[in-house]
Amino acid sequence: MKKKRIQDNHKNLLNSLKEKSNREANLFFSLCEGQNFVESKKLKKALNNSGLQSSDNRLEGLFKRLEAHGEKIVFEDFVSIIRTSGLLVEKSLRGELAIPDFSYFSENLDTMFDEVKKNQSGELASYIPPLAEVDPDQFGIAIITTDGQIYQRGDSNVDFSIQSMCKPFNYCFAMEKLGLEKVHKHVGQEPSGRQFDDLTLLARTASGNLQGAYGKDNLKGHFKRVPFNPMVNAGAIMTAGLINPDESHTQRLRFIRQNFGRLIGWSPKDNFGSDLPRFNKNMARQENFKGYNNIAMGYLLMATGSLPHKETELHNDIHPDEDEFDFYTEPAVTEALKLYFSICSLEMTALDVAMAAATLANSGVCPITQERVLSQKTVRNCLPVLQTSGMYNASGTFFQQVGLPAKSGVGGGVLLVVPRLMGICIFSPRLDKQGNSIRGLEMAKRLTSKYLVHIFDGTMTDTRRIDPKLPIARWLANSCGEAIWAASNGNIRALESLVSQQRDLDEGDYDFRTPLHLASAEGQLDVVKFLLDKGVKPRADRWGGYPISDARNNNHQKIVKLFEKLNIKYTEPFHLVENPKGKTDNIAKFEDELMVIELLFAATRNDVDGIRHLVAKGLPVNAGDYDSRTALHLAAAEGCLDAVNYLLSHGHPLNVRDRWGATPLDEAKREKRQSVIDVLKKVKAN
């Protein structure tokens, strides 16, 4: 009686909530654990697990209201609190942020980080004295999504010189001021195939067409020579020269500093958020002393007429009648170089750079402040150049291996942009011969080998690498769910489509049940023939049962005879059942079949957050699959105690039976999960 009363209380609670607001009731129910209130600490934990941080200014009002309401929050107060953040909290609780399964994503990154940290090869950039003095063992990574989720590890809050990572942003600032056409009258868009500091310019006509080695510009009688692109040093000096050239050096520095600040979440309206980046004057001074190539480039740009300048009177500077005379320095060149050296000396953290990269990934809108810092056109025009030229003469190789717009700096940073998803910065000062961070490159390669983030991953079907935009349980469900449902329903056309996508029809689910198992169990003879023709081999499921066992147990004799004709060996499945009475009506049916499979995969991984996200979307905790298996069956079988407790606290019934008549308690006994057995027996006794 008590057990039935508990279940009735859950139903009554959910029904009463849904009368008020279906969407918000599901959110509340996913957190309340059968009570008529939500604990404040559980809401905070759910937000943190999703990648949102308490320092996020978008959540400032929410946390203030949480403190005011104490530890227990009733439904009406819960609704008013979550509404203070717009849709941000709702998306977080429903697992609908940019990376839904952020905890799993973080765990994988932790593993990669620990492995890459062992690599101690490479040398510091000794040709710039301040860079030769940094700690070579420093290693940090920061990732920020377009929704403002943050992952950071290691030395992610250590200031370092961004150096060449400033180049894409200089290019953006110039385009914002002048527009694409005017900027590209002074700098090209083509990969150079050369070293970053090579003293070579691109020759082209006044119309913009590339010229051969001895071509002439019809308008001027000589080449119009410009830097190859904004990512090589010559191009970066040029774009620096294009930024507010009529203003004083101090004014230009202020403009640069404030706009970099806006990229990383600084707001002039209040003191909340990031501080403005600072210039390292000593670093800039040293680069000025040692940057002979860069100085030469500045005057080369001046000589070709590419660098904008004003005519200057020279007669007061040169005195041919005297033994000694003053040397003339061109203001346009010196100002462009001074600004370029200063911007390269900007010191930022990996977290700062990741936020700037995330702003590019978010089409120019800072994920935290929601301020539009750059126009969509500017970002769209910047990213292709960054993609093709950001890693200099290694850009092609990097593009093929990693496939992301990226920029490195000799300060040890590597910036990566995953459009519409996230910005990344990896910091480690040990460099390879090309001046790129060794750990940074290795981390980038590992990331794209694990996750589907390569810009051309959409051209292939890869069930081995993880799609970060999906919860891991949904990704697992996608890899096998479509084929299993299609097989169980006799949908050969759907299976043919999956074959054309090179999907593996031999993939098993959480119970190692394959499409061949389900087609055999449901008597789908044509599907069985189709799968066998495609080379699918019969495999054992969780209980050691083969497809022929499913066919025999469900009296599908034609399929049995087919397997017997093929002389396929098999064993009978082993199911421990106390009181087999067949399936029960305590299993909820749900239209979205993949959501049900996602729930069951989450249960096998003890992924309480994943289960909670699905409950928040309105999925019943006792939803069953094609075998009438529920999340409690799977959690019990795998010994996932946290998942078991969550499901029970949200009203999952104990007496559900699967296709073979087994209850969750039967599953726990069969697998000898004593802790789960104790919990289920205790609930059963009550």
C-alpha positions in Angstrom: 0.0 0.0 0.0 2.8 2.4 0.9 4.6 1.7 -2.4 1.4 2.5 -4.4 0.9 5.7 -2.3 4.4 6.9 -3.2 3.8 6.3 -6.9 0.4 8.0 -6.7 2.0 11.0 -5.0 4.5 11.3 -7.9 1.7 11.2 -10.5 -0.4 13.7 -8.6 2.5 16.0 -8.1 3.4 16.0 -11.8 -0.3 16.3 -12.9 -0.8 19.3 -10.6 2.3 21.0 -11.9 1.4 20.4 -15.6 -1.9 22.1 -15.0 0.1 25.3 -14.2 2.8 25.1 -16.9 3.8 22.0 -18.8 7.3 23.1 -19.8 8.3 24.6 -16.5 6.6 21.8 -14.6 8.9 19.3 -16.4 11.9 21.3 -15.4 10.8 21.4 -11.8 9.9 17.7 -11.7 13.3 16.8 -13.0 14.9 18.4 -9.9 12.4 17.9 -7.1 12.9 14.2 -6.5 9.3 13.6 -5.5 9.1 16.6 -3.2 7.0 19.8 -3.6 10.2 21.9 -3.6 13.6 22.0 -5.3 16.7 22.3 -3.3 18.8 25.4 -4.2 22.1 23.5 -4.1 20.8 20.9 -6.6 19.8 23.7 -9.0 23.3 25.2 -8.7 24.9 21.8 -9.2 22.9 21.2 -12.3 24.0 24.6 -13.8 27.6 23.9 -12.9 27.5 20.5 -14.5 26.2 22.0 -17.7 29.3 24.2 -18.0 27.8 27.5 -16.7 29.7 29.3 -13.9 28.6 31.3 -11.0 30.7 34.2 -12.2 28.6 34.4 -15.4 27.0 37.9 -15.4 23.9 36.4 -17.2 23.2 34.4 -14.0 23.9 37.2 -11.5 20.2 38.0 -10.9 19.4 34.3 -10.6 21.9 33.6 -7.9 20.8 36.7 -6.0 17.2 35.4 -6.0 18.4 31.9 -5.0 20.1 33.4 -1.9 16.9 35.3 -1.0 14.7 32.2 -1.2 16.9 29.9 0.9 17.4 26.2 0.4 13.9 25.1 -0.5 12.2 26.6 -3.6 8.5 25.9 -4.3 7.2 25.8 -7.9 6.0 29.4 -8.1 9.3 30.8 -6.9 11.2 28.3 -9.1 9.4 29.7 -12.2 10.1 33.3 -11.3 13.8 32.6 -10.5 14.6 30.8 -13.8 12.8 33.4 -15.8 15.4 36.0 -14.7 17.9 34.4 -17.0 15.7 34.2 -20.0 16.0 30.8 -21.7 19.6 30.2 -20.5 18.7 28.2 -17.4 15.9 26.3 -19.2 18.3 25.3 -22.0 20.8 24.2 -19.4 18.3 22.0 -17.4 17.0 20.4 -20.6 20.5 19.7 -21.9 20.1 22.0 -24.9 23.2 24.2 -24.6 25.8 24.2 -27.4 27.5 21.1 -25.8 24.7 19.2 -24.0 26.8 16.6 -22.3 29.4 19.0 -21.0 30.5 16.8 -18.1 31.4 13.9 -20.4 33.1 16.4 -22.8 35.2 17.7 -19.9 36.2 14.2 -18.8 37.5 13.4 -22.3 39.5 16.7 -22.4 41.0 15.9 -18.9 42.3 12.6 -20.3 43.7 14.3 -23.4 45.3 17.0 -21.3 47.0 14.6 -19.0 48.4 12.6 -22.0 49.6 15.6 -23.9 51.3 17.1 -20.8 53.9 14.3 -20.9 55.3 15.8 -24.1 58.2 18.0 -23.1 59.8 18.5 -26.5 60.4 21.9 -28.2 62.2 25.1 -27.4 61.3 28.6 -26.2 61.3 31.6 -28.6 64.7 32.8 -27.5 65.0 35.5 -30.2 62.7 37.6 -28.2 64.4 38.0 -24.8 61.2 38.2 -22.5 59.8 35.0 -24.2 63.1 33.2 -23.4 62.4 33.7 -19.7 59.0 32.1 -19.4 58.4 28.8 -17.6 58.6 26.2 -20.3 56.5 23.7 -18.3 53.4 25.9 -18.4 50.4 24.3 -20.0 46.8 25.4 -20.1 43.7 25.1 -22.1 40.4 26.9 -22.1 37.3 26.2 -24.2 34.2 28.5 -24.3 31.1 27.6 -26.3 28.7 30.0 -28.1 26.4 29.5 -25.1 29.0 30.6 -22.6 29.9 27.1 -21.2 33.5 27.1 -19.9 36.1 24.4 -19.6 39.5 25.2 -18.3 42.5 23.2 -17.1 46.0 23.8 -16.0 47.6 27.3 -16.5 44.5 28.7 -18.2 44.6 31.9 -16.1 48.3 32.7 -16.7 49.0 35.9 -18.7 51.1 35.4 -21.8 52.0 37.4 -24.8 49.5 36.7 -27.6 52.0 37.7 -30.4 50.7 36.6 -33.8 47.3 35.6 -32.5 46.4 39.2 -32.7 46.5 39.1 -36.5 42.9 37.9 -37.2 41.6 40.5 -34.9 43.7 43.3 -36.5 42.2 42.2 -39.8 38.7 42.3 -38.3 39.2 45.8 -36.8 40.4 47.1 -40.1 37.5 45.7 -42.0 35.1 47.1 -39.4 36.5 50.6 -40.1 37.1 50.5 -43.8 35.1 47.6 -45.3 36.4 44.5 -47.2 37.2 46.2 -50.5 39.3 49.0 -49.1 41.3 46.7 -46.9 42.1 44.4 -49.8 43.4 47.3 -51.8 46.3 47.2 -49.4 46.6 43.5 -48.5 45.8 40.2 -50.4 43.9 37.1 -49.4 46.1 34.4 -50.8 48.2 31.8 -48.9 51.9 32.7 -49.2 53.4 29.2 -48.9 56.3 31.0 -47.2 57.7 31.8 -43.8 55.7 34.2 -41.7 58.4 36.9 -41.9 59.4 36.4 -45.5 60.3 39.7 -47.3 58.1 38.9 -50.3 55.0 40.7 -51.5 52.2 39.7 -53.9 52.2 41.4 -57.3 48.9 42.3 -58.9 47.3 44.9 -61.2 45.2 47.8 -60.1 42.1 45.7 -60.9 43.3 43.1 -58.4 44.4 40.4 -60.8 47.6 38.6 -60.1 50.5 39.4 -62.3 53.3 37.2 -63.5 56.9 37.8 -62.7 57.3 40.7 -65.2 53.7 41.9 -65.5 53.0 45.6 -65.5 50.2 47.7 -64.0 48.7 49.6 -66.9 47.8 52.5 -64.7 51.1 53.1 -63.0 53.6 51.3 -65.2 54.7 49.1 -62.3 53.4 46.5 -60.0 51.0 47.2 -57.2 52.7 45.0 -54.5 50.8 44.1 -51.4 51.3 41.5 -48.6 50.0 38.0 -49.4 47.4 38.0 -46.6 46.7 39.6 -43.2 48.2 36.6 -41.3 51.8 37.0 -42.4 53.9 39.7 -40.7 53.8 42.0 -43.7 50.0 41.8 -43.9 49.6 42.3 -40.1 51.8 45.4 -40.2 49.6 46.7 -43.1 46.3 46.0 -41.2 47.8 47.7 -38.1 48.5 50.7 -40.3 44.9 50.8 -41.5 43.4 51.0 -38.0 42.5 54.7 -37.3 45.7 56.1 -39.0 44.6 59.7 -38.3 44.5 59.3 -34.6 47.4 59.5 -32.2 49.4 56.5 -31.0 47.8 56.7 -27.6 44.3 56.9 -29.1 45.0 53.9 -31.3 46.3 51.9 -28.4 43.1 52.7 -26.4 41.0 51.6 -29.3 42.8 48.3 -29.6 42.7 47.6 -25.9 39.0 48.4 -25.5 38.0 46.3 -28.5 40.1 43.3 -27.4 38.3 43.8 -24.0 34.9 43.7 -25.7 35.9 40.5 -27.4 36.6 38.8 -24.1 33.6 40.1 -22.2 34.7 43.5 -20.8 32.0 46.1 -20.7 32.5 49.8 -20.2 29.1 50.1 -18.5 30.2 48.3 -15.3 33.1 46.7 -13.6 31.8 43.1 -13.9 33.6 40.7 -16.1 37.0 40.6 -17.5 39.7 43.3 -17.1 41.1 45.0 -20.1 44.2 43.3 -21.6 47.5 45.1 -20.9 50.4 45.9 -23.2 53.8 44.6 -22.1 56.0 47.7 -22.9 59.2 45.8 -22.4 58.1 43.1 -24.9 57.2 45.7 -27.4 60.5 47.5 -26.9 62.5 44.3 -27.4 60.6 43.5 -30.6 61.4 47.0 -31.8 65.1 46.5 -31.1 65.3 43.0 -32.6 62.6 43.1 -35.3 64.8 44.0 -38.3 62.8 42.0 -40.7 59.6 43.7 -39.6 61.1 47.1 -39.9 62.3 46.2 -43.4 58.8 45.1 -44.3 57.4 48.4 -43.2 59.7 50.3 -45.5 59.1 47.8 -48.3 55.4 48.4 -48.0 56.1 52.1 -48.1 58.3 51.8 -51.2 55.6 49.9 -53.1 53.0 52.5 -52.3 50.8 50.1 -50.4 51.0 51.7 -46.9 48.7 54.7 -46.6 50.7 57.9 -45.8 50.7 61.6 -46.1 53.3 63.6 -48.2 56.0 64.9 -45.8 58.3 67.9 -46.2 61.9 66.7 -46.1 63.9 69.9 -46.4 64.0 70.6 -42.7 65.2 67.1 -41.9 68.2 66.8 -44.3 71.1 69.3 -44.3 73.4 68.4 -47.2 75.7 71.4 -46.4 76.7 70.0 -43.1 78.9 67.1 -42.3 76.2 65.6 -40.1 72.5 65.5 -40.9 69.3 64.1 -39.4 68.1 60.8 -40.7 64.5 60.8 -41.8 62.0 58.2 -40.6 58.6 57.9 -42.3 55.8 58.5 -39.7 53.4 56.1 -41.4 55.9 53.3 -41.2 57.0 54.0 -37.6 53.5 54.4 -36.4 52.3 51.2 -38.1 55.3 49.3 -36.6 54.8 50.8 -33.1 51.2 49.8 -33.1 51.9 46.3 -34.5 54.6 45.6 -31.9 52.3 46.9 -29.1 49.4 44.7 -30.2 51.7 41.6 -30.3 52.8 42.4 -26.8 49.2 42.3 -25.4 49.1 39.8 -22.5 46.0 37.7 -22.2 45.1 34.4 -20.6 44.1 31.2 -22.4 40.6 31.9 -21.0 40.6 35.4 -22.5 41.8 34.2 -25.9 39.2 31.4 -25.9 36.5 34.0 -25.2 37.7 36.1 -28.2 37.7 32.9 -30.4 34.2 32.0 -29.1 33.1 35.5 -30.2 34.3 34.7 -33.7 32.6 31.3 -33.5 29.4 33.2 -32.4 29.4 35.4 -35.5 30.8 38.4 -33.7 28.7 38.3 -30.5 30.4 37.8 -27.2 28.9 34.7 -25.6 28.9 36.2 -22.1 27.9 39.9 -22.6 25.8 39.2 -25.7 27.2 42.3 -27.2 27.8 42.4 -30.9 31.5 43.2 -31.2 32.0 42.4 -34.9 29.6 42.3 -37.7 28.6 39.0 -39.2 30.2 40.0 -42.6 33.5 40.8 -40.9 33.6 37.4 -39.2 32.5 35.6 -42.4 35.3 37.3 -44.3 37.9 36.7 -41.7 37.5 33.0 -41.0 38.3 31.8 -44.6 41.6 33.7 -44.6 42.3 32.4 -41.1 41.5 28.9 -42.3 43.9 29.0 -45.4 46.7 31.1 -44.0 46.5 31.1 -40.2 49.3 28.5 -39.8 51.6 30.1 -42.4 53.4 27.6 -44.7 51.9 24.7 -42.7 48.3 25.8 -43.2 47.5 23.2 -45.7 48.7 20.3 -43.6 47.0 21.7 -40.5 43.8 22.2 -42.4 43.8 18.6 -43.6 44.6 17.2 -40.1 42.6 19.5 -37.9 40.2 21.3 -40.3 39.6 24.4 -38.2 40.4 28.1 -38.6 43.4 28.5 -36.3 46.2 31.0 -35.4 49.4 30.4 -33.5 51.8 32.8 -31.7 55.4 32.4 -30.7 54.2 33.2 -27.1 53.0 29.6 -27.0 49.3 30.1 -27.8 47.2 28.3 -30.3 43.7 29.8 -31.1 41.0 27.6 -32.8 37.5 28.5 -33.9 34.8 25.9 -34.3 32.1 27.9 -36.1 28.7 28.1 -34.3 30.1 25.9 -31.5 33.1 27.1 -29.5 36.4 28.9 -29.3 39.6 27.2 -28.0 42.9 28.4 -26.8 45.8 26.1 -25.8 48.9 27.6 -24.2 52.3 25.9 -23.9 55.5 27.9 -24.7 57.6 25.1 -26.1 57.7 25.5 -29.9 58.5 23.4 -32.9 60.8 24.7 -35.7 57.9 26.5 -37.4 57.2 28.5 -34.2 54.0 26.6 -33.2 53.3 25.3 -29.7 54.0 21.5 -29.8 51.5 20.7 -27.1 49.0 23.1 -28.7 49.1 21.3 -32.0 49.0 17.8 -30.4 45.9 18.8 -28.3 44.2 20.2 -31.4 44.8 17.0 -33.3 43.5 14.8 -30.5 40.4 16.9 -30.2 39.5 16.5 -33.8 40.3 12.8 -33.8 37.9 12.3 -30.9 35.1 14.7 -31.9 33.3 15.6 -35.1 34.5 19.2 -35.3 36.5 19.2 -38.5 34.9 21.7 -40.8 34.3 19.0 -43.4 33.0 16.3 -41.1 29.6 16.8 -42.4 30.7 15.1 -45.7 31.1 11.7 -44.0 29.2 9.3 -41.7 31.5 8.5 -38.8 30.0 6.5 -35.9 33.3 6.2 -34.1 33.9 9.9 -33.4 31.6 11.8 -31.1 29.4 14.6 -32.1 29.8 17.2 -29.3 26.5 18.9 -30.2 24.7 15.7 -29.0 24.5 14.2 -25.5 26.6 11.1 -25.5 23.6 9.0 -24.9 21.8 10.5 -27.9 25.0 9.9 -30.0 25.0 6.3 -28.9 21.3 6.0 -29.6 21.8 7.4 -33.1 24.6 4.9 -33.9 22.3 1.9 -33.4 18.7 3.1 -32.6 17.6 3.9 -36.1 18.6 0.5 -37.5 17.1 -1.4 -34.5 13.8 0.3 -34.7 13.7 -0.1 -38.5 14.5 -3.8 -38.2 11.9 -4.4 -35.5 9.2 -2.6 -37.6 10.2 -4.3 -40.9 11.3 -1.1 -42.6 13.7 -2.3 -45.2 13.8 1.1 -47.0 15.1 2.8 -43.9 17.8 0.0 -43.6 18.8 0.6 -47.2 19.2 4.3 -46.5 21.5 3.5 -43.6 23.5 1.1 -45.8 24.1 3.9 -48.3 25.4 6.1 -45.4 27.9 3.3 -44.6 26.2 2.8 -41.2 27.1 -0.4 -39.3 24.0 -2.6 -39.2 25.8 -5.0 -36.8 25.9 -2.4 -34.1 24.3 -3.4 -30.8 22.5 -1.4 -28.2 23.0 -1.2 -24.4 22.0 -4.9 -24.2 24.1 -5.8 -27.2 20.9 -6.5 -29.1 21.4 -6.0 -32.8 18.9 -5.3 -35.7 19.1 -9.0 -36.4 18.0 -9.9 -32.9 14.9 -7.6 -33.1 14.0 -8.6 -36.7 14.0 -12.2 -35.5 12.0 -11.5 -32.4 9.3 -9.6 -34.3 9.1 -12.2 -37.1 10.4 -9.8 -39.9 11.6 -12.5 -42.3 12.4 -10.1 -45.2 14.5 -8.0 -42.9 16.4 -11.0 -41.6 17.1 -12.0 -45.2 18.2 -8.5 -46.0 20.6 -8.3 -43.1 22.1 -11.7 -43.8 22.6 -10.7 -47.4 24.5 -7.6 -46.2 26.9 -9.8 -44.3 25.6 -9.2 -40.8 26.8 -12.0 -38.5 24.6 -13.3 -35.6 26.0 -12.2 -32.3 25.2 -12.9 -28.7 23.2 -10.4 -26.6 23.6 -9.5 -22.9 22.2 -12.9 -21.9 24.1 -15.0 -24.4 21.1 -15.3 -26.7 21.4 -15.4 -30.5 18.8 -14.2 -33.1 17.6 -17.8 -33.6 16.7 -17.9 -29.9 14.5 -14.8 -30.3 12.8 -16.4 -33.3 12.3 -19.7 -31.6 11.0 -18.2 -28.3 8.5 -16.0 -30.3 7.4 -18.9 -32.5 8.7 -17.5 -35.8 9.4 -20.9 -37.5 10.3 -19.6 -40.9 13.1 -17.6 -39.4 14.2 -20.5 -37.3 14.4 -22.7 -40.4 16.4 -20.1 -42.2 19.0 -20.0 -39.4 19.1 -23.8 -39.2 19.7 -24.0 -43.0 22.6 -21.7 -42.6 23.9 -24.0 -39.8 24.6 -21.0 -37.5 25.7 -22.0 -34.0 23.9 -20.4 -31.0 23.1 -20.7 -27.3 19.9 -20.2 -25.5 19.7 -17.0 -23.5 19.9 -17.1 -19.7 17.2 -15.0 -17.9 16.9 -15.2 -14.1 13.2 -14.5 -13.4 11.5 -14.9 -10.0 7.9 -15.0 -11.2 7.7 -14.8 -15.0 4.3 -13.4 -15.9 5.2 -11.6 -19.1 5.2 -7.9 -19.7 3.2 -5.4 -17.6 1.3 -2.2 -18.3 3.6 -0.1 -16.1 5.8 0.8 -19.1 5.1 4.1 -20.6 5.1 4.5 -24.4 6.7 7.6 -26.0 6.6 8.8 -29.5 10.2 9.8 -29.8 11.8 6.3 -29.9 15.4 7.6 -30.0 14.7 9.6 -26.8 13.7 6.3 -25.1 17.0 4.7 -26.2 18.9 7.7 -25.1 17.3 7.4 -21.7 18.4 3.7 -21.5 22.0 4.5 -22.6 22.1 7.3 -20.0 21.0 4.7 -17.3 23.8 2.3 -18.2 26.4 5.1 -17.8 25.0 6.2 -14.4 24.5 9.5 -16.2 22.0 11.2 -13.8 22.4 14.6 -15.6 21.5 12.9 -18.9 18.4 11.3 -17.3 17.4 14.5 -15.7 17.7 16.4 -19.1 15.3 13.9 -20.7 12.8 14.1 -17.8 12.9 17.9 -18.1 11.9 17.5 -21.7 8.8 15.5 -20.6 10.1 11.9 -21.1 8.5 9.5 -18.5 11.1 7.8 -16.4 9.5 4.4 -17.0 9.5 4.7 -20.8 10.2 1.3 -22.4 11.9 0.2 -25.6 11.2 -2.5 -28.2 12.0 -5.2 -25.6 10.0 -3.4 -22.8 13.3 -2.7 -21.1 13.2 0.5 -18.9 16.0 2.7 -17.5 15.6 0.9 -14.1 16.2 -2.5 -15.8 19.5 -1.2 -17.2 20.6 0.8 -14.2 20.0 -2.2 -12.0 21.9 -4.6 -14.4 24.9 -2.2 -14.5 24.9 -1.5 -10.8 24.4 2.3 -11.4 23.2 3.2 -7.9 22.9 6.9 -8.5 20.7 6.4 -11.6 18.6 3.8 -9.6 18.0 6.2 -6.8 17.1 9.1 -9.2 14.6 6.9 -11.1 13.0 5.6 -7.9 12.8 9.2 -6.5 10.9 10.2 -9.6 8.3 7.5 -9.3 9.7 4.7 -11.5 7.6 1.5 -10.7 9.4 -1.6 -9.4 7.2 -4.3 -11.0 7.9 -3.5 -14.7 8.8 -6.6 -16.7 10.6 -6.8 -20.0 10.1 -9.1 -23.0 11.3 -12.1 -21.0 9.3 -11.3 -17.8 12.3 -10.0 -15.8 12.0 -7.1 -13.3 14.8 -4.6 -12.3 15.4 -6.7 -9.2 15.9 -9.8 -11.3 18.5 -7.9 -13.3 20.4 -6.8 -10.2 20.4 -10.4 -8.8 21.6 -11.9 -12.1 24.5 -9.5 -12.2 25.1 -9.7 -8.5 24.7 -5.9 -7.9 24.3 -6.1 -4.1 24.0 -2.4 -3.4 21.2 -2.1 -6.0 19.6 -5.3 -4.6 19.5 -3.8 -1.1 17.9 -0.5 -2.3 15.3 -2.3 -4.5 14.4 -4.7 -1.7 14.0 -1.9 0.8 11.7 0.0 -1.5 9.8 -3.2 -2.3 9.3 -3.9 1.4 7.8 -0.4 2.0 
